[in-house]
Amino acid sequence: MSTHDPSGPQPEGGGKPSFDKQPPQPGGGTPEGEPSGPTPSNGPSGGPGAYEGTYGGSPYGAPTPGQDPYGQTPYGQPPSDQAPPGYGTGYGPGAYGTPGAGPVPGMPPIGTWPKRILARLIDYLLMQLIAVIIVGPFSDLGTRNGSTEAFWLGCAIYLVYEALMLSRDGQTLGKKAMKIRVAMLVDGNKPTQSAAWTRAAVFILPAVLCCAALWWVVDGLFGVFDKPYRQCLHDKAAKTVVVTTEV
């Protein structure tokens, strides 16, 4: 017969075994009920793989400088450490900033009107001289016989000459002499093929079809009053601007 009195004092721990007094488990394991492995801290540990540490860049979830909130470089914009020479300075590829935004601070100064007019005169006289040399043997220019044909031929030569020269580097011989060049308004690069041909055609064809002197005066005066880029009608049509090459 048992002599244990239920109403008597209970053993330490209420009669239940204490975890801190359990015998060690075989193989040195963790006693049952104890969490295994290190307990994560509330703050960053500072080492690789930390919850809020860095791994070769910014903290997890934070974009690096120059990236959008998703960690991507904006379309059309090179990373800061890979930008081409002259980027954003007014010279070189992409010098005029984001496509579609137009010229930005840092672009070369707009070409002055005296230089632009002199450049046109140089180019026009050169092309007319070539036309006279070609037409001369077949006409009597002293009696103005053939002068109309020489003018038309000169305009045709001028059209091809200007389009090819501008698409090459933005300069004709006259513009090289006056140290100005034609650039795309959107990014400052040399004119595209379509822009170069459009610019030359809008300047020449109305003069051939109607009144040359009147058209060129209207075209030029439009640029005088245009703000802020002084674009003539042929510049407006081609989306170009004339800037200086002097630094």
C-alpha positions in Angstrom: 0.0 0.0 0.0 1.3 3.5 -1.0 2.0 5.9 1.9 1.9 9.1 -0.4 -0.4 11.7 0.9 -2.0 13.7 -2.0 -2.7 16.6 0.3 0.9 17.0 1.4 3.5 19.4 -0.1 4.2 18.8 -3.8 7.7 18.2 -5.1 9.6 21.2 -6.6 8.2 22.1 -10.0 4.7 20.9 -9.2 5.5 17.3 -9.7 6.6 18.0 -13.3 10.1 17.5 -14.5 12.1 20.7 -15.2 13.7 21.1 -18.6 16.8 22.5 -17.1 17.2 19.4 -15.1 16.7 16.9 -17.8 19.6 14.6 -18.6 21.6 15.3 -21.7 20.3 13.9 -24.9 22.2 11.2 -26.8 24.7 12.7 -29.3 24.7 16.1 -27.5 21.5 17.3 -29.1 19.3 20.1 -28.0 16.8 19.2 -25.2 13.2 18.9 -26.5 11.5 22.3 -26.5 14.6 24.4 -27.1 14.8 26.2 -30.5 17.7 25.0 -32.7 20.1 27.3 -34.6 20.9 30.9 -33.9 18.2 33.3 -33.0 17.9 36.2 -35.6 18.6 39.6 -34.1 16.3 42.6 -34.5 18.9 44.7 -36.1 21.4 44.3 -39.0 24.3 42.0 -38.4 26.5 43.8 -40.8 27.7 40.7 -42.5 27.0 39.1 -45.9 23.4 37.9 -46.1 22.2 40.1 -43.3 18.5 41.0 -43.6 19.2 44.7 -44.1 22.9 44.6 -45.1 24.4 45.1 -48.5 25.6 42.7 -51.1 27.7 44.5 -53.6 25.5 47.6 -53.7 22.7 49.4 -51.9 20.7 47.8 -49.1 18.0 45.4 -50.2 15.1 47.2 -51.8 17.0 50.5 -52.2 17.9 51.5 -55.8 21.4 52.7 -56.5 22.0 56.3 -57.6 20.7 56.9 -61.2 18.2 54.0 -61.1 14.4 54.1 -60.9 12.5 52.7 -57.9 12.7 49.2 -59.5 16.5 49.3 -59.6 16.6 49.8 -63.4 18.5 52.4 -65.3 16.1 54.7 -67.2 15.8 53.8 -70.9 18.2 55.7 -73.1 20.3 56.9 -70.1 23.7 55.2 -69.6 24.9 54.4 -66.1 26.9 57.1 -64.5 30.2 55.1 -64.8 29.5 54.3 -68.4 28.4 57.6 -69.8 30.1 58.5 -73.2 32.6 61.4 -73.2 30.8 64.7 -73.3 27.5 63.3 -72.1 25.4 66.2 -70.7 28.2 68.8 -71.4 27.0 70.3 -74.7 29.5 68.3 -76.8 29.6 64.8 -78.1 26.9 62.1 -78.5 23.8 62.8 -76.4 25.2 66.2 -75.5 21.8 67.9 -75.5 20.2 65.7 -72.9 17.2 63.3 -72.9 15.7 62.6 -76.3 12.5 64.6 -76.8 13.5 67.3 -74.3 15.2 69.7 -76.7 18.5 71.6 -75.9 19.5 71.9 -72.3 21.9 74.2 -70.5 25.4 73.4 -71.7 24.7 73.5 -75.4 26.9 75.6 -77.7 25.7 79.1 -78.4 23.2 79.7 -81.2 24.9 80.8 -84.4 24.7 84.5 -85.0 22.9 86.0 -88.0 26.0 87.6 -89.7 27.7 84.2 -89.7 24.7 82.3 -91.0 24.1 84.8 -93.8 27.7 84.8 -94.9 27.8 81.0 -94.8 24.7 80.9 -97.1 26.3 83.4 -99.5 29.5 81.4 -99.7 27.6 78.2 -100.5 25.2 79.8 -102.9 27.9 81.6 -104.9 30.0 78.4 -105.1 27.1 76.4 -106.5 26.0 79.1 -109.0 29.6 79.4 -110.2 29.7 75.6 -110.9 26.3 75.9 -112.7 27.6 78.8 -114.9 30.7 76.8 -115.8 28.6 73.9 -116.8 26.0 75.9 -118.7 28.4 78.5 -120.2 29.6 76.5 -123.2 26.0 75.9 -124.3 24.6 79.4 -123.9 25.4 83.1 -124.3 25.2 84.4 -120.7 26.2 87.9 -121.9 22.7 88.3 -123.4 21.1 86.4 -120.5 20.4 83.5 -122.8 20.7 80.5 -120.5 20.7 82.4 -117.3 17.5 80.9 -116.1 18.8 77.4 -116.9 22.0 78.2 -115.0 20.0 79.4 -112.0 17.9 76.2 -111.9 20.9 74.0 -112.3 22.6 75.9 -109.5 19.7 75.4 -107.2 19.6 71.6 -108.0 23.3 71.4 -107.3 22.8 73.4 -104.1 20.0 71.0 -103.0 22.2 67.9 -103.4 25.3 69.6 -102.0 23.7 70.8 -98.8 21.8 67.6 -98.1 24.9 65.5 -98.5 27.2 67.8 -96.5 24.8 68.3 -93.6 24.1 64.5 -93.2 27.9 64.0 -93.2 28.9 66.3 -90.3 26.4 69.1 -90.1 28.6 71.6 -92.0 28.8 72.9 -95.6 31.9 74.7 -96.8 30.4 78.1 -95.9 29.5 76.9 -92.4 33.0 75.5 -91.9 34.4 78.9 -92.8 32.0 80.7 -90.4 32.5 78.1 -87.6 28.9 77.1 -87.3 27.1 73.8 -87.8 23.6 72.4 -88.1 22.5 70.0 -85.3 19.3 68.1 -84.5 17.2 70.0 -82.0 16.4 67.0 -79.9 19.9 65.7 -79.1 22.5 67.9 -80.7 23.8 65.2 -83.1 24.5 65.8 -86.8 21.3 65.9 -88.9 19.8 62.6 -90.0 19.5 61.8 -93.7 15.8 62.7 -93.7 16.4 65.9 -91.7 19.2 67.0 -94.0 17.2 66.5 -97.2 14.1 68.1 -95.7 16.1 71.1 -94.6 17.7 71.6 -98.0 14.4 71.0 -99.9 12.4 73.5 -97.9 15.1 76.1 -98.4 15.5 75.6 -102.2 12.3 74.2 -103.8 9.9 77.1 -102.9 12.5 79.5 -104.4 12.6 77.6 -107.6 8.8 77.3 -107.9 8.0 80.9 -107.0 10.0 84.0 -106.2 13.5 83.1 -104.9 14.3 86.5 -103.3 10.9 86.8 -101.6 10.9 83.3 -100.2 14.4 83.6 -98.8 13.6 86.9 -97.1 10.4 85.4 -95.5 12.3 82.3 -94.5 15.1 84.3 -92.9 12.9 86.8 -91.1 11.0 84.0 -89.5 14.2 82.9 -87.8 15.0 86.4 -86.7 11.8 86.5 -84.6 11.8 82.9 -83.5 12.5 82.3 -79.8 14.6 80.8 -78.3 16.4 78.9 -81.0 16.2 81.3 -84.0 14.9 78.6 -86.3 14.0 79.5 -89.9 11.2 77.7 -91.6 13.6 75.1 -93.0 14.9 74.5 -89.5 11.3 74.1 -88.2 10.6 71.6 -90.9 13.7 69.5 -90.3 13.7 70.0 -86.5 17.3 71.4 -86.6 19.1 74.3 -85.0 22.3 76.2 -86.0 25.0 76.4 -83.3 28.5 77.7 -83.2 31.5 75.3 -83.2 33.7 77.8 -81.3 34.3 76.8 -77.6 
